[in-house]
Amino acid sequence: MTTTGLPRSTQLDIARVTESLEMITPLWTVWILMTLSAQPLRYTEIKPRLPWLNDGTLHPKLRRLTDAGLVERTEVEKGHVTYGLTGRGADLMPVLTVIATWGDTHLEKPLAKNKATGKLERVTQVAPAQNIEDTLALIGPRHATPILWALKARGASSAKALSAAAMPNHRLSNVYPQLDRLVEDGLVRKDGHVFDLAANGHALAPVYRALTAWAIGRPLADTDAHPVWGEKPPPAQARSGPWVTTQSRVPAPAAPAPAEAAPALATHPPATTWQSTDLFSHQIPARPITLPQAGGPRR
């Protein structure tokens, strides 16, 4: 992906984050990675933890994650094969923590029937994996992240300027459906012919800082100095250094999240980062079959 009108370092960051999102956005990917986060498991141990996935779905996804370098398939002995996270997959866990926090804070909670009253009520707790998937459904579509990034870097912009920055190889008319979806999702606001990040869009800063760090293999502790999404600008001499490498649900209306809202990050999470009670706070996901179209509300 190529963008114009933005610094080369920003173009590289966007390209790498977009590529990273393509790896983890497909349905059920996050659930599988989190299931394997504590220890390697045999296929027969994975399947009961994800009972809604049949063999025809689980097998190909494990193979895809193995090919992507996030999961390692180890033949312990003949007939005894385990699946576990690679170092790259383990490094992704703190990033998923940040994404889950954004989803829990900013996404509208789904409705569920109260068994006692029979009435539909907002649930108070959503499984982290569900929060992550629904957040990825908003920022994972092909042009969503480049547009959000361009708005953060440039501020309020016209559709023409955003098309040139985020979708340079497309006609101007192609940017409008993308912008309309982001406006509907509550990440972008529109004022006449001008678009700008909404409060929930600005609140994505910790998510994009973490994704950028993981994408380029840098410690997450360095993310505050991100040149676009950072809480504080990096030193002038560092602008060409730390961040440059040459190699659902609709958000609920909310005020901008405080900078301290993001959880403390660790480069290597402890094995207990994802407890089974966290992963399966709802044993079956809110949508056991399919997700709504990207950007749609959680039902």
N, C-alpha and C positions, 0 to 999 in steps of 0.2 A: 504494500500500500504506500502511495506517495501523497504527500500533502504539499501545498504551496503557500507561500506567505507566512510561514512559521519557521523559526530557527531550525537548523538541521538537527540539533540535539533533541528538540521537541518532536520532530518527525520520527526520529529513531525510537524515542520512548513510546510514541503512539503505536508504531508498527509492532514493537515487541509486546506491549500490553495487549493489543488486539490479537496477536498470535497466541498469547497465553490464555486469553479468554476463550478462544476457539478450542483449546484443549480441555477446559474444565466446564464449559457451559452445557454440553450435551446432557440431556435428561438422565438422571440417576448417577452421573459420574461422581458428584460430590458425596452421595450416600456410600458409594463403594469405597472411595478413598478414606472416608472417615471410619468406615467399618474396619479397614486394615490399619488404622493409625496406631493402635496399641501394640499389635504383634502380628507376625505372619500367620495366615490361616489356610487350612485346606479348603478346597471347594465345598466340601460337604459341611464345613463350619461356616462358610460365608452365606450359603443359601438360606439357612434358617434365620439368619439375621436380616435378610432382605427377602422375605417370603413372597412379596408381590412381583418379583422378577423371575420369569421362567428361564429355563436353560438357554432358549434361543435368544434371549436378551442379555443374560448375565455373561455367558461365555464370550460373545463378541466384544462386549465392553471391557472385560478383563484383558482380552487380547489387544484391544486398541490402547488401553492404558499402559500395557507392557511395551508396545511399540513406541509410545510417546515418551518412555523413560521415567514414568511416574510409579509404575508397579513392576516388581521383580518376580518372575516365576522361577522357583527353585525346585529342582527334583532332588529331594532328600535321599530317596532310594526308589527302586522300581515300584511304581504304583503309589508313591507317596510324594505328592507335589504340593508346595505351599505358595501362597501369594502374599507379598508384603510390600511396603513402600520402599522405594529407593531413597537415597539421600535427597534427591531432588523432590521426590514426593513428600518426604518428611518436612522439608523446608517450606512446603506449601501450607502446612497446617496452621501456622500463625497468621498467614494471609487469610485463610478461611475464617479464622476467629474474628478478624477485623470486618470481613464481609457479613458474617452472621450478626455482629453487633449493629452494623448499619441497618440491616433488615429488621432486626428486632426493635430498633429505635424509630425507624422512619416508615416502615411499611404498615399498612392498615392490617389489623388482625383479622383473620378469617372468621366466618360465622359457623357455629356448630349448635346442634340441638341440645338443650338442657334436658337431661333424662328425667329430672324431677318435675319440671314444669312443662316440658314439651315445646318450649319457645326457643327461637333462634337467638343466640347471644354471642357476643364477641369472646373468643377464647382469650385467656390471659397468658398462655404460654404456647409457643410454637417451637417445634424441633429446630435446632440450629441448622441442620441440613436443609430443611424447608425454607428457612429464612435466606440461606445462601442461594439456593436455586432460584427463588423468586427475585432476589436482587440481581442475579446474573441474567434473568429473563429481561430485565430492564436495560442493562448496560452491555449485554452480550451481542445483540444484533449488530450486523456488520458495520454500520455507519454511526451507531450511537456514541461510542467512545470518542471517535475523532471529532464529532460535532461538540460534545461536551468539553473536550479538551481545548478545542479552538475557542469556545466561549469563555473558558476560564483564563486562557492566555490573552485574549483580545478584549474581553468585556462585551458589552452590548454590541450586536452586529446585525447587519441585514442578511437576508437569506442569500443574496448574491455573494457577499463576502464569505459566508460560511460554506457555500457551495465550492468556492474557489479554494478555501483552506482545507476542507475535510473531504470533498468529493470532486477533485479536480478533473477526473476522467469521465464525469457524468454531466448530462445536461442540467441546466439550472432547475428545470421543472422537477427533477428527481429528488431534490433536497426537501421539497415541501412535505411529502408524506413522512419523511424521517423526522422533520421538525414537529409536525402535527402530533406524531406519536409521543415524542418526548414532552411536548406540552401536555398532552392528555395524561401521561404518566406522572406529571408533577415535578419533573426534573428541570424543565425549561419554562420560562414565562414569556408571553408575547404581549408587546405593547405597540399596537398599530402594525408597522412593518419591521419593527425591531425585536430581536430575540435576545434574551439574557438568561443566565442561570437562575433558577428558583432557589429558595433556601435549601431544599432537599438536594439539589444539584451541587451547591457549594459544599454540603455536608458529605459528599462523596470523596472529599480530599483524602481522608485516611485510607480509603479503599484503593484509590489510584496510587497513592504513595507506596502502599504495601505491594501492590501488583507490579509497579515499576521496579522496586527493589528486587523482588523475586525473579522478574523477567531477565534482569541483567546480572543476577547473582551477587547482589550487594547485601550487606547486613541491614536488616529492617530498622536497626537503631539509627541509621543515617537518614531516615526518610523525612525528618523535619526540614531538611535543607533542599527539598525538591524544588527546582526552579519555577514550576508552574503551580503545583498543588501544595507546596510546603507552607508550614506555619510561619516560617521566617525565611527571607531570601538568603541564599547562600552567599558567601563572600565573593566579591567580583572575580577574584582569581580562580574560584572554584566552579564558576559557571560552565566552563568547558571541561570540567573534570569528573566529579563524582557521578553525574547522571548521563554522561556521554560514553557510548561504546561504539567503536567502529566495527566491530565485528557484527400471572403473578398477580404480585399485588401492586396496586397503585399506592404510591407513598401517601401516608396520612398527612394532612396539613400540619406543619410543625415549624417552629422557629429554628433558626440555624443551630445545629448542635454545637455545644462549647468545645473548644479545642481539646479540652482534657477528656472528652467523652470516649476517645479511642482507647482500647485497653493497652496495657503495657505489652510490648512484643518481645519475644525471645527468638533467637535465631533457630534454636532447636527446641521444640516443645517437649515437655515431659510426656511419658507414655500415657499419663492420665489426663491429657488435655481434653480428650473426648471420652467421657464416661458413657456407658451404655444407657444410663438413665437420661443423659443429655441428648444423645443421638436419637433415642426412641421415646422422647417425652410424649410423642404420639406414636404408638407402635406402627400404625399404618399412616403414610403421608396423607395430607389433606386431599391430594389427588392421586390415588393409587394407580391410575391408568395413564393419564396424560396431563401435561400442563396446558393452560390456556395459551393462546398465541402470545408471543413475546410482547411484554408490556401490558398485558391484560391484568385485571384485578384478581386477587385471590378470592375464590368462592368458598 
